[in-house]
Amino acid sequence: MTEEKQVTYKMFLPESMRARFKSICALKGVSMNEVLLELVETWVTENEAHSSKTDRGKGAA
């Protein structure tokens, strides 16, 4: 099985929030990327399910 191509994404957040996030990730022994990927996957899954329910009545394909 071939792995999907990875792309970069740049986001902006306050320096203090990044520092807090980075230190909590370090304490837990996980990378910031792992946490962000998990959060995005969860959000997309939840919102795809919600969107498909909402779009049914609107004639969406």
Helices and strands as residue ranges (DSSP letters): H 15-28, H 32-55, G 56-58
